[in-house]
Amino acid sequence: MSGRLAGPLLAFVALLAVSLAACGDLEDSGGDDTRGQLTEPTTATRGEPKPDLPTIPAGQVLIDGQLSGSLTEDVTDDFRANATSSGLAIDVAPTSADVAQSFGRLCAGEIDFVDTSRRITDEELQQCTDNGLEVVDFQIAFDAAVVVTRNERDVGADCVNFDQLRAMYAAGTPVTAWNQINPNFFPIQLTAVGPDEDSTDFTFFGQRVLGAADPTLADFRSDYQAFPRENQIRHAVAGGKGEPGGAPPGTVGIIGFSFYELFEDQLRPLEIDGQSGDRCVFPSEETIASELYPLERTLRLYTTQRSLNRQEVQQYLKFYLQRSEELANDLELIPISDAVRNQEIARIDDPLAYGETADGATSEPSPEGVVSTTTTTTPVPGTPSGSGVDTSTVPPSGSAPPTTTTTTSTTETTTP
């Protein structure tokens, strides 16, 4: 990955708040409007775990969740090899499982960790609280889905919100042209391409944007073109060898951020407004790692203070965090900053390393190691609403873009 995070993220957040620009005719998408914000620490007396919770056998560490696309399996292999050579009698058992069921098991005291790329919901958090369990969140790495065209000149504008993304990709959408999404776009055909069902980006986009719990091709528009490799998506959007004229304008694709970085000279990301309707965010390492970019994916490990009191859990988690940067780079993910990693390692031994947390709150790390806590959850988007989408303006066959275009602002961010 290029140019790893440097400089304080807090200064970046302040700068970005001033520089984010409106892209015109966008409406509230109902996204998580608390991403990237800091909240003040709170204090309250914590309860004790219920005495009838099951006991995990000594020497075992149990992990459930969404293992695909995470660091857990690679870390576990390395930990087992290290434990064997050093004589540690610790067995780590990661199991791929439905994340909602995994949170149920965590809150029932049956496992030590949930591996996930979504936040715990209010209902899941309440289940843990009812059992006297304090939930602790460890960030591991970052990734993102990027929605790309060949360039802004092809389609006329460069920012969409969640409703418009759903109108572009969801099953049953009547949208066939870009100007049906927003009048600022050209009246040219919209062709949607992206990954197939085996891709982490497919699952993530289907869950975050389309609101499907277990996305399949049936959740996407009927003419969606699915490809098994990102290079095929790139060729569909930008053209490839033997195509001197490139791909036809109007094709939009979904790829991973790391792949986009390799070909940023050929592809133009759409900025995404997932919040208030005037907040167009360009995908970059800074906006992804600060959770400002709405299609960011934070790899997380959730545990409980009860599990953190176990020596084998402490040893495994310290090893995991110490290996996270190298493995994130190997997997072309964005690592957490050194300051956050150090704060998280301190949190393993010190319950106050994140600051005091109220009952019913999630103990979480803060950008660049600043002690604060948040209690937010990510809502699951609903079904496509078509809000702000004009389906009556269908371009005539062979129509060309207008000779005058609307200028839209973009938000390129750099670390001061």
C-alpha positions as CSV (number, residue, x, y, z in Angstrom):
1,M,0.0,0.0,0.0
2,S,1.2,3.5,-0.7
3,G,1.9,6.1,1.9
4,R,0.9,4.6,5.2
5,L,-1.0,6.8,7.6
6,A,1.2,9.6,8.9
7,G,0.4,12.5,11.2
8,P,-2.4,12.9,13.7
9,L,-5.8,11.8,12.5
10,L,-7.5,14.3,14.7
11,A,-5.9,17.2,12.7
12,F,-7.0,15.4,9.6
13,V,-10.6,15.1,10.8
14,A,-10.7,18.8,11.6
15,L,-9.4,19.6,8.1
16,L,-11.8,17.3,6.4
17,A,-14.8,18.7,8.2
18,V,-14.0,22.1,6.5
19,S,-13.1,20.7,3.1
20,L,-15.9,18.2,2.4
21,A,-18.1,19.7,-0.4
22,A,-21.6,19.2,-1.7
23,C,-22.0,17.5,-5.1
24,G,-25.6,18.6,-5.8
25,D,-29.1,17.2,-5.6
26,L,-28.2,14.6,-3.0
27,E,-30.5,13.4,-0.3
28,D,-30.1,11.8,3.1
29,S,-29.1,8.2,2.7
30,G,-29.8,7.0,6.2
31,G,-26.2,5.9,6.7
32,D,-24.2,5.9,9.9
33,D,-23.8,9.6,10.7
34,T,-21.5,9.0,13.6
35,R,-18.5,7.5,11.7
36,G,-15.2,9.2,12.5
37,Q,-16.7,11.2,15.3
38,L,-15.3,11.2,18.9
39,T,-17.4,11.2,22.0
40,E,-16.4,12.1,25.5
41,P,-15.6,9.4,28.0
42,T,-18.3,8.4,30.5
43,T,-18.1,6.7,33.8
44,A,-20.5,4.2,35.5
45,T,-20.3,1.1,37.7
46,R,-20.0,-2.1,35.8
47,G,-22.0,-5.2,36.6
48,E,-20.5,-8.7,37.3
49,P,-20.9,-11.6,34.8
50,K,-23.8,-13.9,35.7
51,P,-22.4,-16.9,37.7
52,D,-24.2,-19.5,35.6
53,L,-22.4,-18.6,32.4
54,P,-20.5,-21.5,30.8
55,T,-16.8,-21.8,31.5
56,I,-14.4,-22.1,28.5
57,P,-11.9,-24.8,29.2
58,A,-8.4,-23.7,30.2
59,G,-5.9,-23.6,27.4
60,Q,-8.5,-22.9,24.7
61,V,-9.4,-19.7,22.8
62,L,-12.6,-19.8,20.9
63,I,-13.3,-17.5,17.9
64,D,-16.5,-17.4,15.7
65,G,-17.4,-15.1,12.9
66,Q,-16.7,-13.9,9.4
67,L,-13.2,-15.3,8.9
68,S,-13.1,-14.7,5.1
69,G,-11.1,-11.6,4.3
70,S,-9.8,-11.2,7.9
71,L,-6.4,-11.8,9.5
72,T,-7.6,-14.5,11.9
73,E,-6.7,-17.7,10.1
74,D,-3.2,-16.4,9.2
75,V,-2.5,-15.1,12.7
76,T,-3.8,-18.4,14.3
77,D,-1.5,-20.5,12.1
78,D,1.5,-18.3,13.2
79,F,0.4,-18.4,16.8
80,R,0.1,-22.2,16.8
81,A,3.6,-22.5,15.3
82,N,5.0,-20.1,17.9
83,A,3.1,-21.8,20.8
84,T,4.5,-25.2,19.7
85,S,8.1,-23.9,19.6
86,S,7.8,-22.1,22.9
87,G,5.9,-24.8,24.7
88,L,2.7,-22.8,25.2
89,A,-0.2,-25.2,25.8
90,I,-2.9,-23.0,24.1
91,D,-5.3,-24.3,21.4
92,V,-7.0,-21.6,19.3
93,A,-10.1,-22.7,17.4
94,P,-11.5,-20.3,14.8
95,T,-14.9,-21.2,13.3
96,S,-16.6,-19.6,10.3
97,A,-20.1,-18.8,11.4
98,D,-23.0,-16.3,11.0
99,V,-22.0,-13.1,12.7
100,A,-25.3,-12.6,14.4
101,Q,-25.1,-16.1,15.9
102,S,-21.5,-15.5,16.9
103,F,-22.5,-12.4,18.9
104,G,-25.2,-14.5,20.5
105,R,-22.6,-17.0,21.6
106,L,-20.2,-14.2,22.8
107,C,-23.0,-12.7,24.9
108,A,-23.9,-16.1,26.3
109,G,-20.3,-16.6,27.4
110,E,-19.6,-19.5,25.0
111,I,-16.8,-18.0,23.0
112,D,-14.0,-15.5,23.5
113,F,-14.0,-13.5,20.2
114,V,-16.3,-12.5,17.3
115,D,-14.4,-11.8,14.1
116,T,-16.4,-9.3,12.1
117,S,-16.4,-6.2,9.9
118,R,-19.6,-4.7,11.3
119,R,-20.3,-3.1,14.6
120,I,-22.3,-4.8,17.3
121,T,-26.0,-3.9,17.3
122,D,-27.9,-2.3,20.2
123,E,-29.8,-5.6,20.7
124,E,-26.7,-7.7,20.7
125,L,-25.0,-5.3,23.1
126,Q,-28.0,-5.4,25.4
127,Q,-27.8,-9.2,25.5
128,C,-24.3,-9.0,26.7
129,T,-25.2,-6.3,29.2
130,D,-28.0,-8.4,30.6
131,N,-25.5,-11.2,31.3
132,G,-23.2,-8.8,33.0
133,L,-20.6,-8.8,30.2
134,E,-18.7,-5.7,29.2
135,V,-18.0,-5.8,25.4
136,V,-14.6,-4.6,24.2
137,D,-13.8,-3.8,20.6
138,F,-10.4,-4.2,19.0
139,Q,-9.8,-2.7,15.5
140,I,-7.5,-4.8,13.4
141,A,-7.2,-3.3,9.9
142,F,-9.2,-1.4,7.3
143,D,-10.5,-2.1,3.8
144,A,-13.1,-0.5,1.5
145,A,-15.2,-1.1,-1.6
146,V,-14.8,1.5,-4.3
147,V,-17.3,2.3,-7.0
148,V,-15.5,3.3,-10.1
149,T,-16.1,4.7,-13.6
150,R,-13.5,5.3,-16.3
151,N,-13.5,9.1,-15.6
152,E,-15.8,11.8,-14.5
153,R,-16.0,13.2,-18.1
154,D,-17.7,9.9,-19.1
155,V,-20.7,10.3,-16.8
156,G,-20.8,14.0,-16.0
157,A,-20.6,14.0,-12.2
158,D,-18.7,12.2,-9.4
159,C,-20.8,11.8,-6.2
160,V,-23.7,9.5,-5.3
161,N,-25.6,8.7,-2.1
162,F,-26.8,5.3,-0.8
163,D,-30.3,5.6,-2.3
164,Q,-28.7,6.3,-5.7
165,L,-26.3,3.4,-5.3
166,R,-29.2,1.1,-4.6
167,A,-31.0,2.5,-7.6
168,M,-27.9,1.6,-9.7
169,Y,-27.4,-1.9,-8.4
170,A,-30.5,-3.3,-6.6
171,A,-32.8,-6.0,-8.0
172,G,-35.9,-4.6,-9.6
173,T,-34.5,-1.1,-10.3
174,P,-36.0,0.6,-13.3
175,V,-32.9,2.8,-13.8
176,T,-31.2,2.3,-17.1
177,A,-29.5,5.7,-17.6
178,W,-27.1,7.9,-15.5
179,N,-29.3,11.0,-15.6
180,Q,-32.1,9.0,-13.9
181,I,-29.8,8.9,-10.9
182,N,-29.2,12.6,-10.8
183,P,-29.8,15.2,-13.5
184,N,-26.2,16.3,-13.2
185,F,-25.2,13.0,-14.8
186,F,-25.2,12.5,-18.6
187,P,-28.2,10.8,-20.4
188,I,-26.1,7.7,-21.3
189,Q,-26.7,4.0,-20.6
190,L,-25.7,2.8,-17.2
191,T,-24.0,-0.6,-17.2
192,A,-23.3,-2.2,-13.7
193,V,-20.5,-4.6,-13.2
194,G,-18.7,-6.0,-10.2
195,P,-17.4,-9.1,-8.3
196,D,-19.2,-12.4,-8.1
197,E,-20.7,-14.1,-5.1
198,D,-17.3,-15.5,-3.9
199,S,-15.9,-12.0,-3.3
200,T,-15.7,-10.3,0.1
201,D,-16.5,-7.0,-1.7
202,F,-19.7,-8.6,-3.2
203,T,-20.9,-9.7,0.3
204,F,-19.9,-6.3,1.9
205,F,-21.6,-4.2,-0.8
206,G,-24.8,-6.4,-0.7
207,Q,-25.0,-6.0,3.1
208,R,-24.0,-2.4,3.5
209,V,-25.7,-0.9,0.4
210,L,-28.5,-3.3,-0.6
211,G,-29.4,-4.3,3.0
212,A,-29.3,-8.1,2.2
213,A,-28.2,-10.2,5.2
214,D,-26.7,-12.9,3.0
215,P,-26.4,-11.4,-0.5
216,T,-26.7,-13.4,-3.7
217,L,-27.0,-12.4,-7.3
218,A,-30.7,-12.3,-6.9
219,D,-30.3,-9.1,-4.8
220,F,-28.6,-7.4,-7.7
221,R,-30.2,-6.0,-10.9
222,S,-30.9,-8.6,-13.5
223,D,-28.3,-7.3,-16.0
224,Y,-25.5,-7.0,-13.4
225,Q,-22.3,-8.5,-14.9
226,A,-20.4,-10.5,-12.2
227,F,-16.7,-11.3,-12.7
228,P,-14.5,-13.6,-10.7
229,R,-11.4,-11.4,-11.0
230,E,-10.9,-7.7,-10.4
231,N,-8.8,-7.3,-13.5
232,Q,-11.9,-8.3,-15.5
233,I,-13.9,-5.6,-13.8
234,R,-11.2,-3.1,-14.6
235,H,-11.3,-4.1,-18.3
236,A,-15.1,-3.8,-18.4
237,V,-14.9,-0.3,-17.0
238,A,-11.7,1.1,-18.5
239,G,-10.9,-1.2,-21.4
240,G,-7.9,-3.5,-21.9
241,K,-5.3,-4.5,-24.3
242,G,-6.6,-4.7,-27.9
243,E,-9.2,-2.1,-27.1
244,P,-7.7,1.1,-28.5
245,G,-10.9,3.1,-27.8
246,G,-11.4,1.7,-24.4
247,A,-14.6,0.5,-22.9
248,P,-17.8,2.3,-23.8
249,P,-18.7,5.2,-21.4
250,G,-21.2,4.6,-18.7
251,T,-19.9,1.4,-17.1
252,V,-19.7,1.4,-13.3
253,G,-17.9,-1.2,-11.3
254,I,-17.2,-2.3,-7.7
255,I,-13.6,-3.2,-6.7
256,G,-11.5,-3.3,-3.6
257,F,-9.6,-0.2,-2.5
258,S,-6.2,-1.9,-2.7
259,F,-6.8,-2.9,-6.3
260,Y,-8.0,0.6,-7.2
261,E,-4.8,2.0,-5.9
262,L,-2.8,-0.1,-8.4
263,F,-4.8,1.4,-11.3
264,E,-5.8,4.9,-10.1
265,D,-4.5,6.3,-13.3
266,Q,-7.2,4.4,-15.3
267,L,-10.2,4.6,-12.9
268,R,-12.1,7.4,-11.3
269,P,-13.9,6.5,-7.9
270,L,-17.3,8.0,-7.3
271,E,-17.3,9.9,-4.1
272,I,-19.9,8.5,-1.7
273,D,-22.3,10.5,0.5
274,G,-23.6,8.1,3.2
275,Q,-24.6,10.6,5.7
276,S,-26.3,14.0,5.5
277,G,-26.8,14.6,1.8
278,D,-23.9,17.1,1.4
279,R,-20.9,15.1,2.4
280,C,-19.1,13.7,-0.6
281,V,-16.2,11.6,0.6
282,F,-13.3,10.5,-1.7
283,P,-11.8,7.1,-0.8
284,S,-8.3,7.4,0.5
285,E,-6.3,5.7,3.3
286,E,-7.0,8.6,5.6
287,T,-10.8,8.7,5.0
288,I,-11.0,4.9,5.3
289,A,-8.9,4.6,8.4
290,S,-10.9,7.4,10.1
291,E,-14.2,5.7,9.1
292,L,-15.4,8.7,7.2
293,Y,-15.6,7.0,3.9
294,P,-19.1,5.3,3.9
295,L,-18.0,2.1,2.2
296,E,-15.1,1.5,4.5
297,R,-14.8,-1.9,6.2
298,T,-13.2,-2.1,9.6
299,L,-11.9,-5.5,10.5
300,R,-12.7,-6.0,14.2
301,L,-12.4,-8.5,17.1
302,Y,-15.1,-8.2,19.7
303,T,-14.5,-9.8,23.1
304,T,-15.6,-9.4,26.7
305,Q,-13.8,-8.3,29.8
306,R,-14.5,-11.7,31.2
307,S,-12.5,-13.3,28.4
308,L,-9.8,-10.7,28.6
309,N,-9.2,-11.8,32.2
310,R,-8.1,-15.2,30.9
311,Q,-4.3,-15.5,30.4
312,E,-4.6,-17.5,27.2
313,V,-6.8,-14.9,25.6
314,Q,-4.4,-12.1,26.6
315,Q,-1.4,-14.0,25.0
316,Y,-3.3,-14.7,21.8
317,L,-4.6,-11.2,21.4
318,K,-1.2,-9.5,22.1
319,F,0.3,-11.8,19.4
320,Y,-2.5,-10.9,17.0
321,L,-2.1,-7.2,17.4
322,Q,1.7,-7.4,17.2
323,R,1.4,-9.3,13.9
324,S,-1.5,-7.2,12.5
325,E,0.5,-4.6,10.6
326,E,2.7,-7.1,8.7
327,L,-0.2,-9.3,7.8
328,A,-2.4,-6.4,6.8
329,N,0.2,-5.3,4.4
330,D,0.6,-8.8,3.0
331,L,-3.1,-9.0,2.4
332,E,-3.1,-5.4,0.9
333,L,-5.2,-4.0,3.7
334,I,-4.7,-0.7,5.6
335,P,-3.2,-1.3,9.0
336,I,-4.3,0.5,12.1
337,S,-1.9,3.2,13.3
338,D,0.9,2.5,15.7
339,A,-0.8,4.7,18.3
340,V,-4.1,2.8,18.1
341,R,-2.2,-0.6,18.2
342,N,-0.3,0.5,21.3
343,Q,-3.5,1.7,22.9
344,E,-5.2,-1.6,22.2
345,I,-2.3,-3.7,23.5
346,A,-2.5,-1.6,26.7
347,R,-6.2,-2.2,26.9
348,I,-5.6,-6.0,27.2
349,D,-4.1,-5.5,30.7
350,D,-5.7,-2.2,31.7
351,P,-9.5,-1.9,31.6
352,L,-9.2,1.9,31.7
353,A,-6.9,2.2,28.7
354,Y,-9.8,3.3,26.5
355,G,-11.3,5.5,29.3
356,E,-14.2,4.7,31.6
357,T,-17.2,3.2,29.9
358,A,-20.9,3.4,31.0
359,D,-23.0,0.3,31.5
360,G,-24.4,-0.9,28.2
361,A,-21.6,0.8,26.2
362,T,-18.9,-0.7,24.0
363,S,-15.3,-0.1,25.1
364,E,-13.6,1.0,21.9
365,P,-10.2,2.4,20.7
366,S,-10.0,6.0,19.5
367,P,-8.1,7.5,16.5
368,E,-4.4,7.9,17.2
369,G,-4.8,6.6,20.7
370,V,-6.8,9.4,22.2
371,V,-8.8,8.1,25.1
372,S,-12.5,8.2,24.5
373,T,-15.4,5.9,24.0
374,T,-18.3,5.6,21.6
375,T,-21.5,3.7,21.9
376,T,-22.7,3.8,18.3
377,T,-23.9,1.0,16.1
378,T,-24.2,0.7,12.3
379,P,-27.8,0.5,11.1
380,V,-28.5,-2.0,8.4
381,P,-29.8,-0.1,5.3
382,G,-33.3,-0.9,4.2
383,T,-34.6,-1.9,0.8
384,P,-34.1,0.4,-2.2
385,S,-36.3,3.5,-1.8
386,G,-35.5,5.2,-5.1
387,S,-35.4,8.5,-3.2
388,G,-34.1,11.3,-5.4
389,V,-34.0,9.0,-8.5
390,D,-35.8,10.0,-11.7
391,T,-36.9,6.9,-13.6
392,S,-39.0,8.8,-16.2
393,T,-36.0,10.3,-18.1
394,V,-34.9,7.5,-20.4
395,P,-32.4,8.5,-23.1
396,P,-33.2,7.9,-26.7
397,S,-31.2,5.2,-28.4
398,G,-27.7,6.4,-29.3
399,S,-28.1,9.7,-27.5
400,A,-24.9,11.6,-26.7
401,P,-23.8,13.6,-23.6
402,P,-24.8,17.3,-23.7
403,T,-22.1,19.7,-24.8
404,T,-22.3,21.6,-21.5
405,T,-21.7,19.9,-18.1
406,T,-22.3,20.7,-14.5
407,T,-19.2,21.2,-12.5
408,T,-19.1,19.2,-9.3
409,S,-16.6,19.5,-6.5
410,T,-14.5,16.7,-5.3
411,T,-12.8,16.0,-2.0
412,E,-9.3,14.9,-2.3
413,T,-7.7,14.6,1.1
414,T,-4.1,14.7,2.1
415,T,-2.5,14.3,5.5
416,P,-1.1,17.6,6.7
